[in-house]
């Protein structure tokens, strides 16, 4: 009988055929909340991005710890990390790097040790720090996305009194840093991130990387302008109450919640308009105050939470006389408009003002 010898498959894997690789490092100081949040994206969904379901979207391969199948007791982590090693060796072109979590200052260790790492060096068996991965991969990346407030501006871990010297990716690389494609660090803040804000930004950069979109428009703090160009207040359903000087004094009220500690009038965020998941939810929409998590000054400059902001005290005091007057005038106008015209009655006379010509 003829013998049958098993042959090793040599066909390229989908990852090897990918036009663009997306490398995700979640080893900064974080809770992985941004990874979890992205699974809720719907406009577009992460599945649509990964499967190339959108018109013109390039074929990509996601190397994301949250969903990657390259795991298990035998070579799992090494197989996963090999994509990052390939990128380091210049064998992965092009790739987009996504960083989740703040970057600790590893230069603080005079006697060795480290704050955070991502895999081990195969030659030494020692951990490779997150900052070292940034040093290695940043010069080779087509674009870098800082996902979530920790990665963008340092977030909770970078607040006053922290022992790690944590900072955001732009702080580490420099706000003037640009990739080899000329793209600055793209910051998509949020604690956690609004899912569609991140999926939409990823999609934009994939189109840009293939010459289908112009340079991504960013503000001075490297946020996409179309997502963070307006304040929470401008998109909030409660903004009309503010204008009328009608403020909530307890949670559960539908009125403006500035006096309960909401920083919405000055915070740049689109959550009230976009919602949280599939257009539903979002902090002020469900009665929660805005604590400014998309801002570079978060959290230090917004504490203590749940106290009326200093600027809020001045603005609400100033608007009270105006708001009271406006409410009174609108009540009069409203009562007038809430009554039907007098000619809409049965009778023998035409009262509409029309002149008969017959």
C-alpha positions in Angstrom: 0.0 0.0 0.0 1.3 3.5 -0.7 2.4 5.4 2.3 0.7 8.7 3.2 3.1 11.3 4.7 1.6 14.4 6.3 2.8 17.5 4.6 3.2 20.8 6.4 1.0 23.6 5.1 3.0 26.3 3.3 0.1 28.5 2.2 0.2 32.0 3.7 -2.1 32.7 6.6 -4.7 35.5 6.4 -2.4 37.5 8.7 0.5 37.0 6.3 -1.6 38.2 3.4 -2.8 41.3 5.2 -2.3 44.6 3.5 -2.2 46.5 6.9 -1.4 45.0 10.3 -2.9 46.6 13.4 -0.7 46.0 16.5 -2.4 46.6 19.9 -0.4 47.0 23.0 -2.5 47.0 26.2 0.4 46.8 28.6 0.4 50.4 29.7 -1.0 51.3 33.1 -4.7 50.7 32.5 -7.7 48.5 33.3 -8.2 47.3 29.7 -11.6 49.2 29.7 -10.9 50.7 26.3 -10.4 47.2 24.8 -13.7 46.1 26.4 -15.5 49.3 25.2 -14.5 48.8 21.6 -16.4 45.5 21.5 -19.6 47.6 21.8 -18.8 49.7 18.7 -21.5 49.7 16.0 -20.5 52.6 13.7 -18.5 50.7 12.5 -18.2 47.6 14.5 -14.9 46.0 15.1 -16.1 43.0 13.1 -16.8 45.2 10.1 -13.3 46.6 10.3 -11.6 43.2 10.8 -13.5 41.6 8.0 -13.1 44.5 5.6 -16.8 44.8 5.2 -16.8 48.5 4.5 -16.4 49.8 0.9 -12.7 50.4 0.1 -11.4 49.3 3.5 -8.1 47.5 3.1 -7.5 44.0 4.2 -6.2 44.1 7.8 -5.0 41.7 10.4 -5.7 42.6 14.1 -3.2 41.6 16.7 -5.2 42.5 19.7 -4.7 40.7 23.0 -8.4 40.8 23.9 -9.5 38.6 20.9 -6.4 37.0 19.5 -6.6 33.2 19.1 -2.8 32.7 19.4 -2.9 31.7 23.0 -2.5 28.5 25.0 0.3 26.7 26.9 2.5 25.9 23.9 4.0 28.9 22.0 0.7 30.8 22.4 2.1 34.1 23.7 5.3 33.7 21.7 3.3 33.3 18.5 1.3 36.4 19.3 4.4 38.5 20.2 6.2 37.4 17.1 4.1 39.9 15.1 5.5 42.7 17.3 9.0 41.3 16.9 8.5 41.2 13.1 7.5 44.9 13.2 10.6 45.6 15.3 12.8 43.9 12.7 11.2 45.9 9.9 9.4 42.8 8.4 5.8 44.1 8.9 5.0 46.9 6.5 2.8 48.8 6.9 1.3 48.7 10.4 -0.8 50.9 12.7 0.1 50.8 16.4 -2.6 51.2 19.0 -1.5 51.9 22.6 -3.8 51.4 25.6 -2.7 52.6 29.0 -0.4 55.3 30.3 3.4 55.0 29.9 5.3 54.9 33.2 8.6 56.6 33.6 11.0 53.6 33.7 14.0 56.0 34.1 13.0 56.3 37.8 14.4 52.9 38.7 18.0 53.5 39.9 18.3 50.0 41.2 16.5 48.0 38.5 12.9 46.8 38.2 10.1 48.0 36.0 6.5 49.3 36.1 5.0 47.6 33.1 6.1 45.2 30.4 4.8 43.4 27.3 6.3 39.9 26.8 9.9 38.8 27.4 13.1 39.2 25.4 13.7 35.7 23.9 17.4 36.2 24.3 17.5 37.2 27.9 14.2 36.0 29.2 13.7 39.4 30.8 10.5 41.5 30.4 10.5 44.1 27.7 9.0 47.3 29.1 6.1 49.1 27.5 8.2 52.2 26.9 10.9 50.1 25.2 8.3 48.7 22.8 7.3 52.3 22.0 11.0 53.2 21.4 11.3 50.3 19.0 8.0 50.5 17.1 7.2 54.2 16.9 9.9 55.0 14.2 8.5 52.1 12.1 4.8 52.7 12.5 2.6 54.2 9.8 0.4 55.7 12.5 0.0 55.6 16.3 -3.4 55.8 18.0 -3.4 56.5 21.8 -6.7 54.8 22.9 -8.4 56.1 26.0 -7.5 58.8 28.5 -4.6 56.9 30.1 -2.8 56.5 26.8 -3.6 60.0 25.6 -2.9 62.2 28.6 -1.9 59.8 31.4 -5.3 59.6 33.1 -5.8 58.3 36.6 -2.3 56.9 36.8 -0.7 60.2 36.1 -2.5 62.3 38.7 -0.6 64.2 41.4 1.1 62.0 44.0 1.5 58.9 41.7 4.8 57.0 42.2 5.3 55.9 38.5 5.7 59.2 36.8 3.1 58.0 34.3 2.3 60.0 31.2 0.4 59.8 27.9 1.9 58.6 24.6 2.3 62.2 23.3 4.1 63.2 26.5 6.5 60.3 26.0 7.1 60.7 22.3 6.6 64.5 22.2 3.6 66.5 20.9 5.6 67.3 17.8 6.3 63.7 17.0 5.1 62.4 13.6 5.2 58.9 12.1 7.2 58.0 9.0 4.0 58.8 7.1 3.9 62.3 8.7 1.0 61.6 11.0 1.1 62.9 14.6 0.0 60.7 17.5 -3.8 60.5 17.2 -5.4 60.8 20.6 -8.9 59.4 21.2 -9.6 60.0 24.9 -12.3 58.7 27.2 -12.4 56.8 30.5 -13.3 54.5 29.0 -13.4 55.5 25.4 -16.6 56.0 23.5 -16.6 52.8 21.3 -17.6 54.4 18.0 -15.1 57.3 18.4 -12.3 54.7 18.4 -13.6 52.5 15.6 -14.3 55.5 13.4 -10.8 56.8 14.0 -9.2 53.4 13.2 -11.3 53.3 10.0 -10.2 56.8 9.0 -6.5 56.0 9.5 -6.9 52.8 7.5 -8.4 54.8 4.6 -5.6 57.4 5.0 -2.9 54.8 5.0 -4.2 53.6 1.6 -4.4 57.1 0.1 -8.2 57.3 0.3 -8.5 60.1 2.9 -6.6 63.3 3.5 -4.5 64.0 6.6 -6.6 63.4 9.7 -7.7 66.7 11.2 -6.6 67.1 14.8 -6.9 69.8 17.4 -4.1 71.2 19.6 -4.3 68.2 21.9 -4.2 65.8 19.0 -7.9 64.8 19.2 -9.9 64.3 15.9 -11.7 67.6 15.4 -14.9 66.1 14.1 -15.3 64.1 17.3 -14.1 66.6 19.9 -14.8 69.9 18.3 -17.8 70.8 20.5 -18.5 70.7 24.2 -20.7 68.3 26.1 -23.1 71.2 26.8 -23.6 72.0 23.1 -24.9 68.6 22.5 -26.7 68.0 25.8 -30.5 67.6 26.0 -30.4 69.5 29.3 -28.8 72.6 27.8 -32.1 74.4 27.4 -32.7 74.3 31.1 -29.3 76.0 31.6 -30.3 78.9 29.4 -33.4 79.4 31.4 -31.5 79.3 34.7 -33.4 76.1 35.7 -31.0 73.8 37.6 -31.4 70.5 39.3 -30.9 70.3 43.0 -30.9 66.5 43.3 -30.1 63.6 41.1 -33.0 62.2 39.1 -34.1 65.6 37.9 -34.3 66.2 34.1 -33.0 69.7 34.5 -29.4 71.0 34.0 -27.0 69.3 36.4 -24.2 71.9 36.5 -24.9 72.7 40.1 -24.5 69.0 40.9 -20.9 69.1 39.5 -21.3 68.7 35.8 -18.4 70.2 33.8 -20.2 69.8 30.5 -20.1 73.5 29.4 -16.3 73.4 29.0 -15.5 69.7 28.3 -14.9 68.7 24.7 -16.8 65.4 24.1 -19.6 64.2 21.8 -21.2 61.6 24.1 -24.5 63.4 24.6 -25.1 63.4 20.9 -23.6 60.1 20.0 -24.7 58.1 23.1 -22.7 55.3 24.5 -23.8 52.1 22.6 -25.7 52.2 19.4 -26.9 55.7 20.1 -28.2 55.0 23.6 -26.8 56.2 26.9 -24.0 58.7 27.7 -23.3 60.4 31.0 -25.6 63.4 31.0 -28.2 61.5 29.0 -28.7 59.1 31.9 -28.4 61.7 34.6 -24.7 61.5 35.3 -22.5 64.5 35.6 -19.6 65.1 33.2 -16.3 64.8 35.1 -14.1 65.8 32.1 -12.5 62.5 31.3 -11.7 63.5 27.7 -9.6 66.5 28.8 -5.8 66.7 29.3 -6.3 68.1 32.8 -8.3 65.0 34.0 -8.6 64.0 36.8 -6.7 66.6 38.8 -8.3 69.8 37.5 -11.8 68.4 37.8 -11.6 67.4 41.5 -13.4 67.2 43.8 -16.1 65.5 41.7 -19.8 66.2 42.4 -19.1 69.7 43.6 -20.3 72.7 41.5 -17.4 73.8 39.3 -15.9 77.1 40.2 -16.8 78.6 36.8 -20.2 77.1 37.2 -20.9 79.1 40.3 -20.2 82.4 38.5 -22.0 81.5 35.3 -25.1 80.1 37.0 -25.3 83.1 39.3 -25.0 85.4 36.3 -27.6 83.6 34.2 -30.3 83.4 36.9 -31.8 86.9 36.4 -31.7 86.4 32.6 -33.1 82.9 32.9 -35.9 83.9 35.2 -37.0 86.7 32.8 -36.8 84.5 29.8 -38.9 81.8 31.5 -41.6 84.3 32.3 -41.7 85.8 28.8 -41.7 82.3 27.3 -44.6 81.3 29.5 -46.7 84.2 28.2 -45.7 83.4 24.6 -46.3 79.8 25.2 -49.8 80.4 26.5 -50.6 82.5 23.4 -49.3 79.8 21.0 -51.2 77.1 22.9 -54.6 78.5 21.9 -56.2 78.0 18.5 -57.1 81.0 16.3 -60.6 82.3 16.8 -61.8 81.7 13.2 -61.7 77.9 13.6 -65.3 77.7 14.7 -68.6 76.6 13.0 -70.9 79.5 12.0 -72.5 81.5 9.2 -69.7 84.1 8.8 -66.2 83.6 7.3 -63.7 84.9 9.9 -60.4 83.9 8.3 -59.9 87.2 6.6 -60.4 85.8 3.1 -62.4 88.0 0.7 -65.0 86.2 -1.4 -64.9 86.8 -5.1 -67.9 84.8 -6.0 
